Amino acid sequence: MKEFHVLLQRASQSQPLVLLLDSLDQLRSYSIKRELSWLPNKLPPHVKIVLTCLTGDQAFACLKVGSLAYIAH
């Protein structure tokens, strides 16, 4: 995961990065917090992450209370 965080730092104004992670609710894990722990708490400039999941799911609850800013319904 360290390499992932290093690559995020390479995003720039001329080369922004948008990651789309769809259907997090389909992760089959007993610990969704652990599964999502690789996501940074604060994104570097010019990096956006779009996450999708069902609103009634454990993944949604973890994201909603996390520090990943904005949750749209």
N, C-alpha and C positions, 0 to 999 in steps of 0.2 A: 504494500500500500504506500510505502514511502515514495516509490517512483510515481505513483498517481498524483500525489501532492506536489511533487517536483514539476510534473507536466502541467498541472493547473497554473503554476507560477509563470509559465511561458506565454500565457494569454496576454494579448496586448490590444491597444486601441485599433491597430490595423489588422489584428488577427484575434478577434474575440472568440470565446468558446461557449457553446451552449450544449449541455448534456441533457438528454431526455431519457429518463428511467421510468418505464411504463409498467403498470400492474404490480406495484410492490406488495399488494395484498396476496399475490400468488406465491410469495416466498414461503416455503414450508419450513418454518423454524419455530422452536420453542422459545427462542429469545430474539424477537425482532429488533430489540435495542442493540444486541450484539451484532446482528446482521447489518444494521445501518451505521455502526460505529465508525466505519471508514469514511463516512461523509464528513467533510470539515464543518466545524461550527461557524466559521466565518469564511466566506468565499473571497478569493483574491479579486482585485479589480478586473473587469472585463470577462468575468466568468459567471454564468447563470446555470442553475440546475433546475430542471422541470421534473417533478416527481408526480406520479399518479397512483392512486389507490382508491378502493372503496371507502366511503366515509364511515361505515360502521366497523371497519377492520382495526386490528391491533396496530398495524403500520400507521394508519391515519392518526390514531391516538398518540403514538410516539412522535410523529412529525408535528402534530398540533402543539405539543408542550415543549418541543425542542427549540433550539435557537436558530433554526433555519428560516427565520423571518415570516413570510406571508403565506397564509393558507387560504385559498379561494374555494368556495363551495359551488 
